[in-house]
Every structure is written in structure tokens, then in C-alpha cells.
Amino acid sequence: MILSPVAAHKVKAAMAALAGAVGEPAAARALRRIAASSATRARGAVAARHHERALRLARMLGLGLRRQPPRASFGWDGRALSAGTEAYVLLHEVAHCQLAGPGRRRRIEFGLGPGPETGARDKALRHQVLHGPAREQEEAMASLLGILWEVELGQPALASFLDQNWLEGAGRPGAARHLASILGRLRAGRFITGTGRPTRRILGPY
């Protein structure tokens, strides 16, 4: 849910201001790639193609897939993703799989607790091992990595950037520092390149 909606005609200027505030050249390049994408969700046949490309990426990274939607149980059950959801949700889950070590990849919802679409919330809570700031940091990293996968696959990444509230407080220095820090962590972990393109790196052995 967008906390403070940004009028469509103001998005481009807001993104440019955020890129300028970030300062760090590699982070600014990544932001420009996101800004060049669409802020409108795909529908119909285009959305179906986006969904198939997200599934193809998941398969390439070795993830199992289940046909059911996450609300039937989990987005990730320790072995497979629930494929019955939107492309951008799948790419966010792919990003979590890349970031989670082998121990947490065997846990329901990567040991992060229930997500917005998790159906079996109580069981997901019992599998949660990451809490507080550590969980918040991984969620932020997965958010940006998933958004950069959307850019890479020609999908409406800017829509996700807005939905996930990265423009919230964009006029404040702290917001720019936080975004630059998260992008820096992704680069340091070799999950994205210096130009902001995602890699297929998975943390630890699969």
C-alpha cells in the first residue's frame, strides 16, 4: 500500500530529485534505470507474458514451483514458490531466495514470518528466525533487488518502486541515505552490478 501517493505528473521530478540526493553514482544509475520503466501495471496478455518470464527466471535459478496461490498456504514452503500470483510478487520472492542462506531457504517464507499474501500465517510465524532490524534490512534488499529484476525483464518496475514506498520522504536526506545504503549492500554482495543490473547469484550453496 502506498503511504503517500505521488501524483503521476510529479513522479519523474521526484525520481530525479531522489537520484540527485543519493549522490553516489552507482545508486543514481540504478535509480535512473527504475525511473525509465513504467509506473502502470500490465494487464491481459502482457501481464501473462510478464508472469511467464518471472517463472522462467525462477526455474533458471533452480527454484521449485507450485501452481497454487500463496493464500492457500505460503509464498515459499521451503522448497517451491507458489506460482499463482503476480509477476512482481514472484520476482520479489526470487530476490528473497537469492538473499537467504541455505539454512533459511529450507524454512517457510525464508524464516521471515508471514508476508502480505501468506495464508497459513500461524505456521509461518513458527518458522520465523529473522526479526527486527535484520528482517527489515533483508526486506528492503529484496524489495530493490526484485524491482531491478523487473527493470531487467522489461516490466513496470516504477510501479513497484511506488507501491513499496521508496519515494516516501524522498525530500529528506535520510531517505536517500537509506536507499543508497541498501543498493550498496546489494552491490557488495554481488547481487547487482555497478550499473544496477541484477545478477543470478544465490547466497551460499543451493
TORBA-944382 format. One line per field, with one value per residue (C-alpha): residue number from 1; residue in one letter; chain; x, y, z. Coordinates in steps of 0.5 Angstrom, whole numbers. Layout:
N
vexvex	NUM ...
drenvex	A ...
kedo	A ...
xx	X ...
yy	Y ...
zz	Z ...
//
This chain:
206
vexvex	1 2 3 4 5 6 7 8 9 10 11 12 13 14 15 16 17 18 19 20 21 22 23 24 25 26 27 28 29 30 31 32 33 34 35 36 37 38 39 40 41 42 43 44 45 46 47 48 49 50 51 52 53 54 55 56 57 58 59 60 61 62 63 64 65 66 67 68 69 70 71 72 73 74 75 76 77 78 79 80 81 82 83 84 85 86 87 88 89 90 91 92 93 94 95 96 97 98 99 100 101 102 103 104 105 106 107 108 109 110 111 112 113 114 115 116 117 118 119 120 121 122 123 124 125 126 127 128 129 130 131 132 133 134 135 136 137 138 139 140 141 142 143 144 145 146 147 148 149 150 151 152 153 154 155 156 157 158 159 160 161 162 163 164 165 166 167 168 169 170 171 172 173 174 175 176 177 178 179 180 181 182 183 184 185 186 187 188 189 190 191 192 193 194 195 196 197 198 199 200 201 202 203 204 205 206
drenvex	M I L S P V A A H K V K A A M A A L A G A V G E P A A A R A L R R I A A S S A T R A R G A V A A R H H E R A L R L A R M L G L G L R R Q P P R A S F G W D G R A L S A G T E A Y V L L H E V A H C Q L A G P G R R R R I E F G L G P G P E T G A R D K A L R H Q V L H G P A R E Q E E A M A S L L G I L W E V E L G Q P A L A S F L D Q N W L E G A G R P G A A R H L A S I L G R L R A G R F I T G T G R P T R R I L G P Y
kedo	A A A A A A A A A A A A A A A A A A A A A A A A A A A A A A A A A A A A A A A A A A A A A A A A A A A A A A A A A A A A A A A A A A A A A A A A A A A A A A A A A A A A A A A A A A A A A A A A A A A A A A A A A A A A A A A A A A A A A A A A A A A A A A A A A A A A A A A A A A A A A A A A A A A A A A A A A A A A A A A A A A A A A A A A A A A A A A A A A A A A A A A A A A A A A A A A A A A A A A A A A A A A A A
xx	0 3 3 3 1 5 1 3 6 10 14 19 21 21 25 30 31 32 37 41 40 43 49 53 54 52 46 44 45 40 35 35 34 28 25 26 21 13 9 3 2 1 -6 -8 -4 2 1 1 8 11 9 12 18 18 17 23 28 25 27 33 35 33 27 21 14 7 1 -3 -3 0 -6 -7 -1 5 9 15 15 22 22 18 15 7 6 -1 1 3 10 12 11 14 21 21 21 26 30 29 31 38 39 37 43 42 39 33 32 29 25 18 18 25 25 22 15 8 8 2 0 1 -5 -2 0 1 6 10 11 13 18 21 28 30 27 27 33 36 29 27 34 33 26 29 34 29 25 30 33 26 25 31 29 23 27 32 26 22 17 14 19 17 10 13 18 12 8 14 14 21 19 16 20 24 26 29 37 35 31 37 42 38 37 44 46 41 44 51 50 47 53 58 54 55 47 47 53 56 50 45 43 41 46 44 48 45 48 51 50 43
yy	0 7 11 18 18 22 25 22 28 29 22 24 30 26 21 26 29 23 21 27 27 20 23 16 15 7 8 14 10 4 10 12 5 5 11 10 4 4 6 3 -5 -9 -13 -18 -22 -17 -19 -26 -25 -22 -28 -33 -29 -29 -36 -38 -34 -38 -44 -42 -40 -47 -46 -51 -48 -50 -48 -45 -38 -36 -35 -43 -43 -40 -36 -40 -47 -49 -52 -48 -42 -41 -39 -37 -29 -23 -23 -17 -21 -27 -23 -21 -28 -30 -24 -27 -33 -30 -27 -32 -37 -45 -45 -40 -43 -49 -45 -43 -36 -36 -35 -28 -30 -29 -24 -20 -26 -32 -36 -40 -35 -38 -44 -38 -35 -41 -42 -34 -34 -27 -21 -13 -9 -15 -17 -10 -10 -16 -14 -7 -11 -16 -10 -7 -13 -15 -8 -9 -15 -12 -7 -13 -16 -10 -10 -4 -3 4 2 -3 3 7 1 0 7 8 15 16 22 23 30 28 26 20 17 18 15 9 8 9 4 -2 -1 -1 -8 -11 -9 -11 -18 -18 -19 -13 -10 -3 -1 -3 -10 -16 -22 -29 -30 -34 -34 -40 -47 -49
zz	0 -2 4 1 -6 -11 -17 -24 -26 -21 -21 -26 -22 -15 -18 -21 -14 -11 -15 -14 -7 -7 -9 -10 -18 -18 -14 -18 -24 -21 -20 -27 -29 -25 -27 -34 -33 -33 -27 -30 -28 -34 -36 -40 -45 -43 -36 -38 -41 -35 -31 -35 -35 -28 -27 -33 -28 -22 -26 -28 -21 -19 -15 -15 -17 -14 -18 -12 -10 -3 0 0 5 3 -2 -1 3 4 -3 -8 -10 -10 -18 -17 -16 -20 -23 -19 -13 -16 -17 -10 -8 -12 -9 -2 -5 -7 -1 4 6 5 12 12 5 8 12 11 8 9 16 16 18 14 8 6 2 7 8 14 18 25 22 18 25 28 23 23 26 23 27 28 24 21 18 16 12 8 6 4 0 -3 -5 -9 -12 -14 -17 -21 -24 -26 -30 -33 -35 -38 -33 -29 -24 -23 -20 -15 -13 -12 -8 -4 -1 -4 -5 2 5 -1 0 7 7 11 6 0 5 7 -1 -2 3 1 -6 -3 0 -6 -10 -4 -4 -12 -13 -17 -22 -21 -27 -22 -26 -22 -22 -21 -15 -10 -3 -1 -4 -6
//
